[in-house]
Amino acid sequence: MKKILLLFVSVLIIFSSCGSTNVRRVDSNRQIDLSGYWNDVDVRIVCDALINDCLSSQRVDQEIRSKGRTPTVIVGNFRNESAEHIDTEIISSIMETTIFNTGRLNFVAGGDVRDEIRVERQDQQNYSSASTTSAVHNETGADFMLTGTVRSIVDREGNRTVRTYFVSATLTSIETNERLWMGQYNEIKKVITTPNTRL
């Protein structure tokens, strides 16, 4: 009986060690496609293309020159209208950071961050010393709003699926609603072939 129990424990240990998780670090620039869904490589490709398109736009350049100062942008909603989960905040955040770091456009906080700042500013009116309290009604107004969408088309037949992504971004004048720049990237197309399943 002891031999059978010992054999059972040995087999259990062997099988449990075979199922252990293996993790290895890879170069962040390495292209890895496991599922065929939207991934970090797609984000990098799209952001590089849209940022370069925006910063090389003659209309954007003319507007920057006409202001006589660095125009200010607020990031609006980047909507995911595709059939899969895509965190569009990653796209808008990369675009904001990269464009801001060029020094050509300034950005002001929007959304939840702006709301938190306003709560803090109001709180200071009641509890902070007069010499350190931030003034109300002194925010910098944005000249433009950056918005965007991610859409996809999925074509499927048998065990083959083709996914094509369409990512667009727009810079719009807040005062006039005039579109200053519109960019679109639709060159991400993936063919996914899954194994044939037999019942």
C-alpha positions in Angstrom: 0.0 0.0 0.0 2.9 2.3 0.8 4.5 1.6 -2.5 1.2 2.5 -4.4 0.9 5.7 -2.3 4.5 6.6 -3.0 4.1 6.0 -6.7 0.9 8.1 -6.8 2.6 11.0 -5.1 5.6 10.8 -7.4 3.4 10.8 -10.5 1.4 13.8 -9.1 4.7 15.7 -8.5 5.9 15.0 -12.0 2.6 16.2 -13.6 2.3 19.3 -11.4 5.9 20.3 -12.4 5.1 19.9 -16.1 2.2 22.4 -15.8 4.3 25.2 -14.2 4.2 28.7 -15.6 7.2 29.8 -17.7 7.9 33.5 -18.0 10.7 35.2 -20.0 11.3 38.8 -20.8 11.6 39.9 -24.5 12.5 43.1 -26.3 9.6 45.5 -26.1 10.0 46.3 -29.8 9.7 42.6 -30.8 6.5 41.9 -32.8 4.5 39.1 -31.1 1.1 38.1 -32.4 -0.6 35.4 -30.4 -4.3 35.7 -31.0 -4.6 38.1 -33.9 -6.4 40.7 -31.8 -5.3 44.3 -31.3 -2.0 44.5 -29.5 1.0 46.7 -28.5 2.6 46.6 -31.9 -0.6 47.9 -33.5 -0.7 50.7 -31.0 2.9 51.7 -31.8 2.3 51.6 -35.5 -0.9 53.6 -35.4 0.4 56.3 -33.0 3.6 56.8 -34.9 1.7 57.3 -38.2 -1.0 59.6 -36.7 1.5 61.8 -34.7 3.7 62.2 -37.8 0.7 63.1 -39.9 -0.5 65.7 -37.4 2.8 67.4 -36.8 3.6 67.5 -40.6 0.2 69.0 -41.4 0.5 72.5 -43.1 -2.8 73.6 -41.5 -1.6 72.7 -38.0 1.6 74.6 -38.7 -0.3 77.6 -40.0 -2.5 77.6 -37.0 0.4 77.4 -34.6 2.1 80.4 -36.3 -1.1 82.4 -36.4 -1.7 82.2 -32.7 1.5 83.9 -31.8 1.9 81.4 -28.9 1.8 77.7 -28.4 -1.8 76.6 -28.8 -3.4 74.5 -26.1 -5.2 71.1 -26.7 -7.5 69.1 -24.6 -7.9 65.4 -25.2 -11.5 64.4 -25.7 -13.0 61.0 -26.2 -11.2 58.3 -28.1 -14.0 55.8 -28.8 -13.7 52.1 -29.4 -16.3 51.2 -32.0 -14.7 47.8 -32.9 -16.0 44.4 -32.0 -13.2 43.7 -29.5 -11.9 45.2 -26.3 -9.4 48.0 -27.1 -8.1 50.4 -24.4 -8.2 53.6 -26.5 -6.8 55.6 -23.6 -3.4 54.1 -24.4 -3.6 55.6 -27.9 -4.7 59.0 -26.7 -2.1 59.1 -24.0 0.8 58.2 -26.3 -0.4 60.8 -28.8 -0.7 63.5 -26.1 2.7 62.7 -24.5 4.6 62.6 -27.8 3.0 65.7 -29.3 3.5 67.6 -26.0 7.1 66.7 -25.9 7.7 68.2 -29.3 6.9 71.6 -27.7 4.6 72.5 -30.6 1.3 72.1 -28.7 0.4 72.4 -25.1 -2.1 70.2 -23.4 -4.5 70.9 -20.5 -6.1 68.2 -18.3 -9.5 67.0 -19.2 -12.0 64.4 -18.0 -11.6 62.7 -14.6 -8.2 64.4 -14.1 -9.6 67.9 -14.6 -12.5 67.0 -12.2 -10.1 65.9 -9.5 -8.1 69.1 -9.9 -11.2 71.2 -9.6 -12.2 69.4 -6.4 -8.7 70.0 -4.9 -8.8 73.6 -5.9 -12.2 74.1 -4.3 -11.0 72.3 -1.2 -8.0 74.7 -1.0 -10.4 77.6 -0.8 -11.7 76.3 2.5 -8.6 74.8 4.1 -5.4 76.2 2.7 -3.5 79.3 3.7 -4.2 82.4 1.6 -0.6 82.5 0.4 -0.7 78.9 -1.0 -4.3 78.7 -2.3 -4.7 78.2 -6.0 -7.0 80.9 -7.5 -10.3 79.8 -9.0 -11.5 80.9 -12.5 -7.9 80.9 -13.7 -7.7 77.8 -15.8 -6.1 77.8 -19.2 -8.8 77.4 -21.9 -8.0 75.0 -24.7 -7.9 76.1 -28.3 -8.4 72.6 -29.8 -9.8 69.2 -28.9 -8.2 65.9 -30.0 -10.6 63.1 -30.5 -10.6 59.7 -32.2 -12.1 56.4 -33.0 -11.1 52.8 -33.5 -13.2 50.6 -35.8 -12.7 47.2 -37.3 -14.0 45.0 -40.0 -14.0 41.3 -39.4 -14.4 38.9 -42.4 -14.7 35.2 -41.6 -15.1 32.0 -43.5 -14.4 28.6 -42.2 -11.3 28.6 -40.1 -9.9 31.8 -41.6 -10.6 35.3 -40.2 -9.4 38.7 -41.6 -9.4 41.6 -39.2 -8.8 45.1 -40.6 -8.5 48.1 -38.2 -9.4 51.7 -39.0 -8.1 54.3 -36.5 -8.9 58.0 -37.0 -8.0 61.1 -35.0 -9.2 64.7 -35.4 -8.0 68.1 -34.1 -11.0 70.5 -33.9 -11.2 74.1 -33.0 -13.3 74.5 -29.8 -14.4 78.0 -30.7 -15.4 77.5 -34.3 -15.9 73.6 -34.6 -13.6 73.8 -37.6 -11.6 70.6 -38.2 -8.0 71.6 -38.2 -6.5 68.2 -38.9 -8.0 64.8 -39.7 -5.8 61.6 -39.8 -6.7 58.0 -40.5 -4.6 54.9 -40.4 -6.1 51.7 -41.9 -3.1 49.6 -42.9 -3.4 47.0 -40.1 -4.8 43.9 -41.6 -4.4 40.4 -40.0 -5.2 37.0 -41.4 -5.8 34.5 -38.6 -6.0 30.8 -39.4 -7.2 28.4 -36.7 -6.8 24.6 -36.7 -9.7 22.7 -38.3 -11.8 21.1 -35.6 -13.3 17.7 -36.1 -16.3 16.5 -34.1 
